């Protein structure tokens, strides 16, 4: 899922917070503007009714003079205002129709209960906002002054404000989300660098550590803790590797002596059949143990500085052809077709003997697990900055549950087949490839076959002449 990454989750939560804050700001702004508009008009109406009362207080019994005074002083029709003076429900004055025609003064209802001195009342009636206030005249009558104004203009302003916010806020939120995403990516750049360094970490280059430059203090603390853990792992791995190498070297000499003695006994002594059989079995097992020890020594060498020494140009095409010629006898014994590669020279930087060991192991495995009459194909070529060798067979294949483990030491897919291997061949292949800065991968379908693919970096451009010399010397560049 897209929200599995910490960047996506943080940006999502950040955007959600922005949406909530933006929605709250929008609601607050619109409601505040509505309240401010209503309160402003109410205050204006309060001042107008007070002013109207002071102007008409002495003209209550002279309606024409009152009307003329209000018209000259306030001009209600031209300014879309409404004024009405009444004693109870008896009209003393009412303004005419406004120029805009937003409301009809005659249709504005009278406020109920205004015949007594009460607090001013404000109400909305149609398109008009009406304010009513009662005053006591000198003769004791209760006079109500109504003031009003069209509310359409205020509603238009409110609608435009809300529309502007509805359009502007999403744009601002989107811009803020994008900015937040880039800022988050920038803040997590040290983490990405640490992840890349961790992905590229191998025990072939054990002194590499996670970069900490520019990291936030807590991230830096995490990186330091991981580096200390890598130090401990490196130390433990080095100790185990040294122990394996030392043990293999110590075992090599006595095993060689024992093997020689057994061979001498098998060649000269003639005892009973049981003794001969026991000696033969012991010699066979000793030979197998010697092979395991040699493989362990090879692995320990590839994981040491020996495996990282400078490499010479090697033509994979010529090396594959040579290896096939030498191993073809095994294929012929099982009537297996072993196809040779064809094409131009593919020159990589490497140790020729070790790369040959890779080819021997892969081709030998392909022949071993392919039925009689099958086919093994070796292909050599280039892809990007790498040269590759693929060994494909139509044998028994490898179950998906085992494919991630076949390169582990001592892991065997078919331990019940009675094979004498120790499960170190593919581990050696992987170690040699890593020592050359390359990789080995597997594609396999059970009952249809497997394909092992080795990739090694090509020889740098400055060594092209050396590559041409190799191809000319071997005479295999046109194969």
C-alpha positions as CSV (number, residue, x, y, z in Angstrom):
1,X,0.0,0.0,0.0
2,X,1.0,3.6,-0.7
3,X,0.7,4.6,3.0
4,X,3.3,2.0,4.2
5,X,6.2,4.4,3.8
6,X,6.8,6.9,6.6
7,X,7.0,9.7,4.1
8,X,3.5,8.9,2.8
9,X,2.0,8.5,6.2
10,X,3.5,11.8,7.5
11,X,2.4,13.7,4.4
12,X,-1.1,12.2,4.6
13,X,-1.4,13.2,8.3
14,X,0.0,16.6,7.5
15,X,-2.5,17.1,4.7
16,X,-5.4,15.8,6.9
17,X,-4.4,18.3,9.6
18,X,-4.3,21.1,6.9
19,X,-7.7,20.1,5.7
20,X,-9.1,20.2,9.2
21,X,-7.5,23.5,10.0
22,X,-8.5,24.9,6.6
23,X,-12.1,23.8,7.1
24,X,-12.2,25.3,10.6
25,X,-10.7,28.5,9.2
26,X,-13.3,28.6,6.4
27,X,-16.2,28.0,8.8
28,X,-14.8,30.6,11.3
29,X,-14.2,33.2,8.6
30,X,-17.7,32.8,7.0
31,X,-19.5,32.8,10.3
32,X,-17.4,35.7,11.7
33,X,-18.1,37.7,8.6
34,X,-21.8,37.1,8.8
35,X,-21.8,38.0,12.5
36,X,-19.7,41.1,11.8
37,X,-22.0,42.2,9.0
38,X,-25.1,41.8,11.1
39,X,-23.6,43.5,14.1
40,X,-22.3,46.4,12.0
41,X,-25.8,47.0,10.4
42,X,-27.4,46.7,13.8
43,X,-25.1,49.4,15.3
44,X,-25.8,51.6,12.2
45,X,-29.6,51.1,12.6
46,X,-29.3,51.9,16.4
47,X,-27.6,55.2,15.6
48,X,-30.1,56.0,12.8
49,X,-33.2,55.3,14.9
50,X,-31.8,57.5,17.6
51,X,-31.1,60.3,15.1
52,X,-34.5,59.9,13.5
53,X,-36.2,60.1,16.9
54,X,-34.4,63.3,17.8
55,X,-35.4,64.8,14.4
56,X,-39.1,63.9,14.6
57,X,-39.7,64.0,18.4
58,X,-41.4,67.4,18.1
59,X,-43.1,66.7,14.8
60,X,-45.3,63.8,15.8
61,X,-48.5,65.8,15.1
62,X,-47.2,67.3,11.8
63,X,-46.8,64.2,9.5
64,X,-46.0,66.2,6.4
65,X,-43.2,68.2,8.1
66,X,-42.0,64.9,9.6
67,X,-41.9,63.2,6.2
68,X,-40.2,66.2,4.6
69,X,-37.5,66.2,7.4
70,X,-36.8,62.5,7.1
71,X,-36.6,62.7,3.3
72,X,-34.2,65.6,3.3
73,X,-32.1,64.4,6.1
74,X,-31.8,60.6,5.3
75,X,-32.9,60.1,1.7
76,X,-34.1,56.5,2.3
77,X,-35.4,55.8,-1.3
78,X,-32.1,56.7,-3.0
79,X,-30.0,54.8,-0.5
80,X,-32.1,51.6,-0.3
81,X,-33.1,52.3,3.3
82,X,-36.3,51.9,5.1
83,X,-37.8,54.1,7.8
84,X,-41.1,53.9,9.6
85,X,-42.5,55.9,12.5
86,X,-45.6,54.7,14.2
87,X,-47.6,54.9,17.4
88,X,-48.6,51.3,18.1
89,X,-50.1,50.3,14.8
90,X,-50.9,53.8,13.7
91,X,-48.5,54.9,11.0
92,X,-47.1,58.4,11.3
93,X,-44.5,57.9,8.5
94,X,-43.2,55.2,6.1
95,X,-40.5,55.7,3.4
96,X,-41.2,55.0,-0.2
97,X,-40.0,52.2,-2.5
98,X,-36.2,52.0,-2.8
99,X,-34.5,52.7,-6.2
100,X,-33.1,49.1,-6.3
101,X,-36.5,47.6,-5.7
102,X,-35.1,45.0,-3.3
103,X,-38.1,45.3,-1.0
104,X,-41.5,46.9,-0.6
105,X,-41.9,49.1,2.4
106,X,-45.7,48.6,2.6
107,X,-45.2,44.8,2.9
108,X,-42.8,45.1,5.8
109,X,-44.7,43.7,8.9
110,X,-44.9,45.6,12.1
111,X,-43.0,44.2,15.0
112,X,-45.4,42.7,17.5
113,X,-45.2,43.9,21.1
114,X,-43.4,47.1,20.3
115,X,-46.3,49.2,21.8
116,X,-44.4,49.1,25.1
117,X,-40.8,50.2,26.0
118,X,-38.8,47.1,25.3
119,X,-35.3,46.3,24.2
120,X,-34.6,46.9,20.5
121,X,-35.4,44.0,18.3
122,X,-33.6,42.9,15.1
123,X,-35.2,40.4,12.6
124,X,-34.8,39.4,9.1
125,X,-37.8,39.7,6.9
126,X,-37.4,38.7,3.2
127,X,-34.6,40.8,1.7
128,X,-34.6,43.4,4.5
129,X,-33.0,43.5,7.9
130,X,-35.3,45.3,10.2
131,X,-34.4,47.1,13.5
132,X,-37.2,48.4,15.8
133,X,-36.8,50.6,18.9
134,X,-39.5,52.3,21.0
135,X,-39.3,55.7,22.6
136,X,-41.7,57.6,25.0
137,X,-42.9,60.9,23.8
138,X,-43.4,63.9,26.0
139,X,-47.2,63.3,26.0
140,X,-46.7,59.7,27.2
141,X,-47.2,57.9,23.9
142,X,-45.0,55.0,22.9
143,X,-43.5,55.8,19.5
144,X,-41.7,53.0,17.5
145,X,-39.1,53.8,15.0
146,X,-38.3,51.1,12.5
147,X,-35.1,51.2,10.4
148,X,-34.1,48.7,7.8
149,X,-31.9,48.1,4.8
150,X,-31.6,45.6,2.0
151,X,-29.6,42.6,3.0
152,X,-28.9,41.4,-0.5
153,X,-25.6,43.4,-0.8
154,X,-24.3,41.8,2.5
155,X,-25.4,38.4,1.3
156,X,-23.5,38.9,-2.0
157,X,-20.4,39.8,-0.1
158,X,-20.8,36.8,2.1
159,X,-21.3,34.5,-1.0
160,X,-18.2,36.0,-2.7
161,X,-16.1,35.6,0.4
162,X,-17.2,32.0,0.8
163,X,-16.6,31.2,-2.9
164,X,-13.2,32.8,-2.7
165,X,-12.3,30.7,0.3
166,X,-13.7,27.5,-1.2
167,X,-11.5,28.1,-4.3
168,X,-8.5,29.6,-2.7
169,X,-8.1,27.3,0.3
170,X,-7.8,24.0,-1.7
171,X,-5.2,25.6,-3.8
172,X,-3.3,26.8,-0.7
173,X,-3.7,23.3,0.9
174,X,-2.4,21.6,-2.3
175,X,0.6,24.0,-2.4
176,X,1.2,23.4,1.3
177,X,0.9,19.6,0.9
178,X,3.4,19.6,-2.0
179,X,5.8,21.8,0.0
180,X,5.3,19.5,3.0
181,X,6.1,16.5,0.9
182,X,9.3,18.0,-0.5
183,X,10.3,19.2,3.0
184,X,9.6,15.7,4.4
185,X,11.7,14.1,1.6
186,X,14.5,16.6,2.3
187,X,14.3,15.9,6.1
188,X,14.4,12.1,5.4
189,X,17.3,12.3,2.9
190,X,19.8,11.2,5.6
191,X,17.5,8.2,6.3
192,X,17.4,7.3,2.6
193,X,21.2,7.5,2.5
194,X,21.4,5.2,5.5
195,X,19.0,2.7,3.9
196,X,21.0,2.7,0.6
197,X,24.2,2.2,2.6
198,X,22.6,-0.7,4.6
199,X,21.3,-2.3,1.4
200,X,24.8,-2.2,-0.1
201,X,26.5,-3.5,3.0
202,X,28.3,-6.8,2.7
203,X,30.9,-8.6,4.6
204,X,33.1,-8.3,1.6
205,X,33.5,-4.7,2.5
206,X,32.9,-4.8,6.2
207,X,34.4,-1.4,7.1
208,X,31.6,0.6,5.4
209,X,29.3,2.3,7.8
210,X,26.0,4.2,7.6
211,X,26.5,7.9,6.7
212,X,25.5,10.4,9.3
213,X,26.3,13.8,7.7
214,X,23.4,16.2,7.9
215,X,21.2,13.9,10.0
216,X,18.7,15.1,12.6
217,X,20.0,14.4,16.2
218,X,17.7,11.5,16.8
219,X,18.3,10.0,13.4
220,X,22.0,10.5,14.0
221,X,21.7,8.7,17.3
222,X,19.9,5.8,15.5
223,X,22.7,5.7,12.9
224,X,25.4,5.6,15.6
225,X,23.6,2.8,17.3
226,X,23.3,0.8,14.0
227,X,27.0,1.5,13.3
228,X,28.0,0.2,16.7
229,X,25.8,-2.9,16.0
230,X,27.6,-3.4,12.6
231,X,31.0,-3.1,14.4
232,X,29.9,-5.9,16.7
233,X,28.6,-8.0,13.8
234,X,31.7,-7.4,11.8
235,X,33.9,-8.5,14.7
236,X,31.8,-11.6,15.3
237,X,31.8,-12.5,11.6
238,X,35.5,-11.9,11.3
239,X,36.0,-14.2,14.3
240,X,33.9,-17.0,12.8
241,X,35.6,-16.6,9.4
242,X,39.0,-16.8,11.0
243,X,38.0,-19.8,13.0
244,X,36.6,-21.6,9.9
245,X,39.7,-20.8,7.9
246,X,42.1,-21.8,10.7
247,X,40.1,-25.0,11.4
248,X,40.1,-25.9,7.7
249,X,43.8,-25.3,7.4
250,X,44.5,-27.3,10.6
251,X,42.4,-30.2,9.3
252,X,43.9,-30.2,5.8
253,X,47.3,-31.7,6.8
254,X,46.1,-34.6,9.0
255,X,43.3,-35.4,6.5
256,X,45.8,-35.5,3.7
257,X,48.0,-37.9,5.7
258,X,45.1,-40.1,6.6
259,X,44.0,-40.2,3.0
260,X,47.4,-41.2,1.8
261,X,47.6,-44.0,4.4
262,X,44.2,-45.3,3.4
263,X,45.2,-45.2,-0.3
264,X,48.4,-47.1,0.7
265,X,46.4,-49.7,2.6
266,X,43.9,-50.0,-0.3
267,X,46.7,-50.5,-2.8
268,X,48.8,-53.0,-0.9
269,X,46.8,-54.8,1.7
270,X,44.6,-57.7,0.8
271,X,42.4,-58.7,3.7
272,X,38.9,-59.9,3.8
273,X,36.2,-58.4,1.6
274,X,34.7,-56.6,4.6
275,X,38.0,-55.0,5.4
276,X,38.5,-53.9,1.8
277,X,35.0,-52.6,1.7
278,X,35.5,-50.6,4.9
279,X,38.8,-49.2,3.7
280,X,37.1,-48.1,0.4
281,X,34.3,-46.4,2.3
282,X,36.7,-44.6,4.6
283,X,38.7,-43.5,1.6
284,X,35.6,-42.2,-0.1
285,X,34.4,-40.3,2.9
286,X,37.9,-38.9,3.5
287,X,37.9,-37.7,-0.1
288,X,34.6,-36.0,0.5
289,X,35.8,-34.4,3.7
290,X,38.9,-33.1,1.8
291,X,36.7,-31.5,-0.7
292,X,34.7,-29.8,2.0
293,X,37.8,-28.5,3.6
294,X,39.1,-27.2,0.3
295,X,35.7,-25.5,-0.3
296,X,35.8,-23.9,3.2
297,X,39.3,-22.6,2.5
298,X,38.2,-21.2,-0.8
299,X,35.3,-19.4,0.9
300,X,37.5,-17.9,3.6
301,X,39.9,-16.7,0.9
302,X,37.1,-15.0,-1.1
303,X,35.9,-13.2,2.0
304,X,39.3,-11.9,2.9
305,X,41.4,-9.2,1.2
306,X,42.7,-11.9,-1.1
307,X,39.3,-11.9,-2.9
308,X,39.6,-8.1,-3.5
309,X,43.0,-8.0,-5.1
310,X,43.4,-6.3,-8.5
311,X,41.8,-8.3,-11.4
312,X,43.0,-8.7,-15.0
313,X,40.9,-8.7,-18.1
314,X,39.1,-12.0,-18.7
315,X,37.1,-12.9,-21.8
316,X,34.0,-14.7,-20.6
317,X,33.2,-15.9,-24.1
318,X,36.5,-17.7,-24.4
319,X,36.4,-18.9,-20.8
320,X,32.9,-20.4,-21.3
321,X,34.0,-22.2,-24.5
322,X,37.1,-23.6,-22.8
323,X,35.1,-24.8,-19.8
324,X,32.4,-26.5,-22.0
325,X,35.1,-28.3,-23.9
326,X,36.6,-29.6,-20.7
327,X,33.4,-30.6,-19.0
328,X,31.6,-31.9,-22.1
329,X,32.5,-35.5,-21.2
330,X,30.1,-35.4,-18.2
331,X,27.3,-34.3,-20.5
332,X,28.0,-37.0,-23.0
333,X,27.8,-39.7,-20.3
334,X,24.1,-38.7,-19.8
335,X,23.5,-38.0,-23.4
336,X,22.9,-34.3,-22.6
337,X,23.3,-31.6,-25.2
338,X,25.7,-28.9,-23.9
339,X,25.2,-25.8,-26.2
340,X,28.2,-23.5,-26.7
341,X,27.8,-19.7,-26.5
342,X,28.2,-17.6,-29.7
343,X,29.1,-14.0,-30.1
344,X,31.8,-11.4,-29.7
345,X,34.3,-11.3,-26.8
346,X,32.9,-10.1,-23.4
347,X,35.8,-8.8,-21.3
348,X,35.4,-8.3,-17.6
349,X,37.9,-7.5,-14.8
350,X,38.4,-10.6,-12.8
351,X,40.4,-13.6,-11.6
352,X,40.3,-16.1,-14.5
353,X,40.7,-19.2,-12.3
354,X,37.9,-18.2,-9.9
355,X,35.5,-17.2,-12.7
356,X,36.2,-20.6,-14.3
357,X,35.4,-22.2,-11.0
358,X,32.0,-20.4,-11.1
359,X,31.3,-21.8,-14.6
360,X,32.4,-25.3,-13.6
361,X,30.1,-25.4,-10.6
362,X,27.1,-24.0,-12.5
363,X,27.5,-26.3,-15.5
364,X,28.2,-29.3,-13.3
365,X,25.0,-28.7,-11.3
366,X,23.0,-28.2,-14.5
367,X,24.2,-31.6,-15.8
368,X,23.7,-33.3,-12.5
369,X,20.1,-32.3,-12.1
370,X,19.1,-32.7,-15.8
371,X,17.7,-36.1,-16.9
372,X,19.3,-38.2,-19.6
373,X,18.7,-36.7,-23.1
374,X,18.2,-33.2,-21.7
375,X,19.7,-29.9,-22.7
376,X,22.0,-27.4,-21.0
377,X,22.5,-24.0,-22.7
378,X,25.3,-21.5,-21.8
379,X,24.9,-18.0,-23.0
380,X,27.3,-15.1,-22.7
381,X,26.7,-11.4,-23.4
382,X,26.5,-7.8,-22.1
383,X,23.8,-5.8,-20.4
384,X,24.4,-2.2,-19.5
385,X,27.7,-2.0,-17.6
386,X,27.9,-5.7,-16.9
387,X,28.9,-8.9,-18.7
388,X,26.8,-11.9,-18.0
389,X,26.9,-15.7,-18.2
390,X,23.7,-17.7,-17.9
391,X,23.5,-21.5,-17.5
392,X,20.0,-22.9,-18.3
393,X,18.8,-26.4,-18.1
394,X,15.5,-28.3,-18.6
395,X,16.0,-30.5,-15.5
396,X,14.0,-31.0,-12.3
397,X,14.0,-27.3,-11.4
398,X,13.9,-25.9,-7.8
399,X,10.9,-25.4,-5.7
400,X,10.1,-21.7,-4.9
401,X,10.5,-22.4,-1.1
402,X,14.2,-23.3,-1.7
403,X,15.2,-20.7,-4.3
404,X,16.2,-18.0,-1.7
405,X,18.3,-20.5,0.2
406,X,20.3,-22.4,-2.4
407,X,23.2,-20.0,-2.1
408,X,23.5,-20.6,1.7
409,X,26.4,-22.7,3.0
410,X,25.7,-26.4,3.5
411,X,22.1,-25.9,2.2
412,X,21.1,-28.7,-0.2
413,X,17.7,-28.8,-2.0
414,X,17.7,-32.6,-2.4
415,X,19.5,-34.2,0.5
416,X,17.8,-37.5,-0.2
417,X,19.3,-38.0,-3.6
418,X,22.5,-39.6,-2.2
419,X,24.7,-36.9,-3.8
420,X,28.2,-36.4,-2.3
421,X,28.2,-32.6,-2.4
422,X,28.3,-30.6,0.8
423,X,26.1,-27.7,-0.3
424,X,29.0,-25.4,-0.7
425,X,29.2,-25.1,-4.5
426,X,26.7,-22.3,-5.0
427,X,27.9,-20.6,-1.8
428,X,31.4,-20.5,-3.5
429,X,29.8,-19.1,-6.7
430,X,28.1,-16.3,-4.7
431,X,31.3,-15.4,-2.8
432,X,33.4,-15.3,-6.0
433,X,30.8,-13.1,-7.7
434,X,30.6,-10.7,-4.8
435,X,34.4,-10.6,-4.6
436,X,34.3,-9.4,-8.3
437,X,31.6,-6.8,-7.5
438,X,29.0,-8.9,-9.3
439,X,25.9,-10.9,-8.6
440,X,24.4,-14.3,-9.2
441,X,20.6,-14.9,-9.5
442,X,18.3,-17.8,-10.1
443,X,15.1,-18.3,-12.1
444,X,13.5,-21.8,-11.8
445,X,10.3,-23.6,-12.4
446,X,9.8,-27.1,-10.9
447,X,9.9,-29.8,-13.5
448,X,10.8,-27.3,-16.3
449,X,14.3,-26.4,-15.4
450,X,16.5,-23.6,-13.9
451,X,18.6,-20.7,-15.1
452,X,21.5,-19.3,-13.1
453,X,22.7,-15.9,-14.2
454,X,26.1,-14.4,-13.2
455,X,26.8,-10.7,-13.8
456,X,30.3,-9.2,-13.5
457,X,31.2,-5.5,-14.2
458,X,32.8,-5.0,-17.7
459,X,36.5,-4.1,-18.0
460,X,36.9,-0.2,-17.9
461,X,37.1,1.6,-21.3
462,X,40.9,2.2,-20.9
463,X,41.5,-1.6,-21.1
464,X,39.7,-2.1,-24.5
465,X,43.0,-2.6,-26.2
466,X,43.9,-5.4,-23.7
467,X,40.5,-6.9,-24.4
468,X,41.2,-6.9,-28.2
469,X,44.5,-8.5,-27.6
470,X,42.9,-11.3,-25.5
471,X,40.3,-12.0,-28.2
472,X,43.0,-12.1,-30.9
473,X,45.2,-14.4,-28.8
474,X,42.5,-16.9,-28.0
475,X,41.1,-16.9,-31.5
476,X,37.6,-17.1,-30.0
477,X,36.2,-13.7,-30.7
478,X,34.1,-14.9,-33.5
479,X,32.5,-17.8,-31.7
